[in-house]
């Protein structure tokens, strides 16, 4: 029998790939004698990170509609003041994010503007790497800041589902020595019991895959793979129905957030979840109230709204953090789009959030205050926001180890999490 499913380790963390109808059939067969982990009660805070990969235009996401310079610099792509969902008289939501306004009013949603990296690169690859490694300007960092958090906080190592990425591979942010899972499709974790003969063949093949490991990491990770499968067998993700009338949009983001909600409500010990949200590189025909960017924002807003509805009271333990490698130019380009910029806007959603406010020091859009004369200047280092979420929500203590070469200071925290 040929083996068409894989379980393998990448960057020190276990990546579970869905490559067929029953992707972890092999691991389940190999370790059928292990006990099924019990279901711990939800008693831990949870962080969900969404990476808006491609550099979202923060100015059209959280619109400074009270600044005439915004409309002067964007004659074709500025969101009309009459369409903006006003937040505080100066800033407002893009109209396709209107579904988030009730969360804002309930103090469950905050925005941080003029946030980004101290590194000036406009390379997607480098800026994403720096944001995920947590070491802007340093390319030699081997692990991601979320993985380093898991390495240094050992209180929640009782489950293979502590740190999970939803996608086809383990992202940079979760790479490192702390075990992490990458799940391409929760629904595809088939649960059929193999026949004895097939099970024996698969068991031998699985043992051969892990034979000769000198570090012990591979064998330990294979056990995690089995425990993950056994837990999902009990949870049975194919039977999940969102609660409270939640309606997730079709697409990768809606699917990923639905599956994150499943794991949260299944009480399998999830503490850190990660998902990518692609399609934000709007050089051409970006659009204003409608168009390319508006469609992506509509999906984001509908997904976050559905997620909050689905979780219900469990949202009190959850923080959702959006991030993007950099923003876009203040001035629109000749193709009715925007080019790579510097600072952007990020969102923080959840029960512990100090919501209903646009946080951070706003530098303004006057040309004299722009970065290199063209971009929104960075006034909040992204590490200060990330450190605040880790410290005040997840209880991290050794922040300097999570962000090497940087000293997070509570005095610089933007105030996104209720103390």
N, C-alpha and C positions, 0 to 999 in steps of 0.2 A: 504494500500500500504506500503510495507516495504521500509525503507530508506537504500540504498546501497552505497550512496556517503556521504563523510564527509567533513565538514569544521571545523577545530579546531585550538586552540591556543596552541603553544608549546614555552616554555621559554619566554613568554611575547610577542612573535611575531606571527603573523598570518601565519599558514601554510596551503596552499591550495593543497590538494592531488587529483590527478587524479586517480580515482578508477572505472572508467566505461566510457561509451561513452559520458556521459554528467555530469561530476563531480561537476559542480556548478549549476546544475539545481535547486537545493533546495534554494540556496541563491538568485538566480535570481527571483524565484517565490515569495519569502518572501518579497522582497523589490522592487516590480515592479513599485512602484509609485515614486521612487527616480529619479532625473534627471541624464542624461548621462553626465559625466564630459567632458568639452571641451578639445580639443587637444592643449596643450601648444606648442609653437614653441621651437625647440631645442636651448636652450640658456644656458645650464649648462654643465659643464665637467662631464665626465662619467668614472668610474673605473670598469674594469672587472678583477676579480681575478680568476686564475686557480690554484687549489691545486693539485700538482703532488703527490698524496697520495701513500706512500710506500717507499719514499726516493730515488729520482733519482740520478744516478751516474753523478754528475756534470763534472767529468773528461772525460767522454766519450760523454757528451753533448756539452760542450765547451772545446775542446781538447787542452792541453798544448803540442802540437806536437813539439815545439821547445826545450823541456826539455828531454834529454836522459833518465833521471830517470823514466819518464812515461813509456817508452818502456822496460826498465830494469825490472820494477816491474810488468809489465803486458804482459808477453810473448805471451799469447794466446788471450787476449781480447782487447789489445790496437788497436786503429784505425790506420791502416798504414798511414804513412805520405803522401803517394801518393794519398790516398783517402780523406784526410781531406780537407774541403773547407776553405782555409786560410783566416784569417781575418786581422792579423797584423804582420805576420811573426813568431809569437810565439804561439798565440791561433788560433784555427779554429773551424768551425762547424763540427759536425758529418755529414757524407755525406748524411744521410737521412733527414737532415735539410737544404739541399741545396736550397730548395724553398724559404728560408728566406733571402738568400744573397742579392737579390735586395732591400729588406727593410733595410738591414744593409747599403748598399751602399747609399741609400736615406736618411740616418741618422734617420731612423724611428725605429731602433732596437738597443738595447744595452744589454750587459750581465754584471752581477755582479758576480764575482768569490770570493771564500773563504768567503761566507756569511752563516750565520746560527745563532744558539742560543747560548747564554752564558752558558746555562745549558748543562751538559755533558751526559744526558740520551741517551741511545740507544734504548729505548722503543718507538715503533711506537705510541702507545696510548698516552703516556705522552708527547712526543715531538709534536705530532699533536695538542694536547690540549693546550700546551703552545704557539704554533704558532698562533692558532686561538683565544685564549684568549688575547694574547699579553702580558702575564705575565709569562715569563719562570721561572720555579722552584716553582711557586705558583699554587697549585691545587684548592684553595678555590675561585678563581674568577668565578663569576656567569655568566658574559656576555662576548661577543666577541668584539674585537676591532673595527670591522666594525659597529657593532650595537652601540657602544659607540660614534663613530663618528656621527652617525645619531641622537643620543640623544643630543649631544652638539652643533650640527649645525642644526638650525631649519629653515634655509632659504628655504628648498625644501620639505616641508611637505604637498604639495598641491596635492599629487597623491598617490594612493595605490601601484604604481609601482616604488617608490623611491628606494627600496632595494629588489632585487629578487634573490633567489637561484634557480638554475635549477637542480632539483633532487627530490627524493621521500620524503625528510624531510628537515627541517630547519637545516643548519649546525651550528656548535658551533660558528663560526665566526660572525654569524648574530643573535645569541641568545641574548635576552635582552628586555628592555622595549620599545625600538623604534619599531614600526610596520615593519615587513618584510614578504615577501611572499616566499613560496616554491612552485614551479610549476613543477610537474613531467613531464608534456607533454603539451606544449602550443597548439599543434594541436588537443588535445583531449578535449579542452574546447568547448563542444557541444553548439550549438546556437539555437536549436529547441524551439519553443514557446510551453509551456505546455497548455493543455486543461483547461478550467476554473475550472472544478471539481477537477482535479488533482492538479491544482495550489492552490486551497483553502486548500486541505489536506496537501500539502507540506508546505504551509505558517504556518499552525497551528503547524505542527511538528517542523518546524524550530524555531518558537517562544518558544516552549517547551524546545528545546535544550539550549536556552539562558536565560530562566527564572531563576530568583533568583541570578543573578550575582551581587555581592556586590561591585565590583571594577569598573564596567562600561567598563572595557577593552574588555570583550567578546562582548558586544553589539556594541561597537565602531568598533571592528574588523570585526563583521559581516557586518557592513555597508561597510567597506573596501572590503570585499569579493564581495558584490554586485557591487560596483563601478568598481572593477577589471573585473568582468564579462561583465558589460555594455560597458566598454572600449574595451574589446576584441571582443565584438559583432560588434562594429563599425570597428575595425581594420581587422577582419576576417582573422586570421592567416592561414587558410587553403588555401588561394589564394596567398600566398607569393611566389615570385620568386626572387632568388638571382640576383644581378646586376653585370654588368661588367665582365660577363663570370665566376664568382666565382663558384667553384665546391667543395662543402664540402664533405669530406669523409664520408662514411657510418659508423655509430657507435655513441656511446653516446656523445663523445666529439664534433664531427661534428654537431650532432643534437642540442646540447646545444648552441654552438656558432652561429649556424644559427638562433636559436630562440632569442638569445640575439641581434643579428643584426636586426631581425624583430622589436623588441621592441624599439631599438634605432631609427630606421628609421620611426617608427610609431609615434614618438614624444609624447609618453605617460608619459614622465617625469622620465624615468629611470636614476638613478644616480650611483647606485652600483649594480653590478651583480656578481654572484659567481657560479662556476661550479667545480666539481671534475674530475680529470683525474687519474684513478687508474692504477695499474699494473706495478709499478716501483721497486718492491722488488726483485732484480735479484741476488739471492744467487747461483743459478745453471744455467750453460749454458747461460751466459749473452750475449755472442756474441761480435763481433767487428763491422766491417762495415755492416755485416748482422746479423740476429738472433733476439733474443727476445727483447732486448733493442732497436735495430734498428727499429723494427716494431712499437714500441710505439712512437719513435721519428718521424718516417715518418708520423704517424697520427697527431702528434702535429704540425709538420711543415706545412703539407698540410692544416690543419684546420686554423692555424693562417694566412696563406697566403690567403685562401679563405675569411676569415673574413675581412682582410684588403682590398681585392679587392671589396668585397660586399659593404663595407661602403663607399668607394670612398672618397669624400671630407669630409664626416662626421668623418673620422678617425682623423681629426684635433682636435676634441673635446674628443678623447677617449685615455685612457691608459690601456693596458693589462699587468697585472703583474702575472708572474708565481711564485710559491713558493713550497717548499718541506720541510718536517720536519727535515731532515738531509741528508748528502751525504753518500758515500760509502768509504770503505777502499782504500788506495792507492794501496796496493798490492792485486792482485787477489788471490782467495782462491783455495783450492784443487779441487773444483767442477767447475772450469772455470767461476766462478762468483765473486761477491764482497759481503762483509758483511757490517753491519751497521757502518757508520762512523760518521763524525762530520760536517765539512763545505761542502757546495755544490755550485751550480751555479743557478742563477735565471735570467729570461729574462724580459725586459721591452720593450713594443712595443706601438707605437702610434705617433700621430702628435706632442704632447708636449715633446716627448722624446729627450734627448740629445744623439742621437744614433751614431752608427759607432765606438763604443769604448767598450773595456772590462774594466769595472770599478772595484774599490775596490783595496786594497793593497794585492798583490799576495805574499804569504809567501814562495812559492817554495815547492818542493817535497823532498828535502833533509831530511833524517831521523831525523836529529837534529832539524829541524824546524817543524816537524809534531806534532800534538796533540797526546799526550800519545804514541808517537813513531810510530803511525800507520795511522793517518788520516790527511787530509788537515785541517790546523788550521783555526779557525774562526777569521777573521780580520775585518769583518763588521757585527755588530749586526743587525739581521733582522729588528728590530724596527727602526733603523735609515733609512733604505730604505723605510719601510712602512710610517714612519713619513714624509719623504720627499715627497712621492707621495701624501699623504693627504694634506700637507701644500702647496706645490707648484702647485699641479694640482687641488685639490678639494677646496683649500682655507681654510683648517682647521686652527683655531687659538689656541685653548687650547689643545695642544698636550699632556701635562702632565696628563690631565683628560682622554685622550684616552689610554695612556700607563701609568697606575698608578705605582708608584715606580720607574719610569724611567724618565730621563730628556733628551728628544731629543735635539740635538745641531746641528744647521745648519753647523757648522764646521766639523761635522762627516758625513754629508749627502754624499752619494757616487757620487752625481752629475748626477743622472739619468734623472731628469726633467729640461728642460731649464728654467732658472730663469726669 
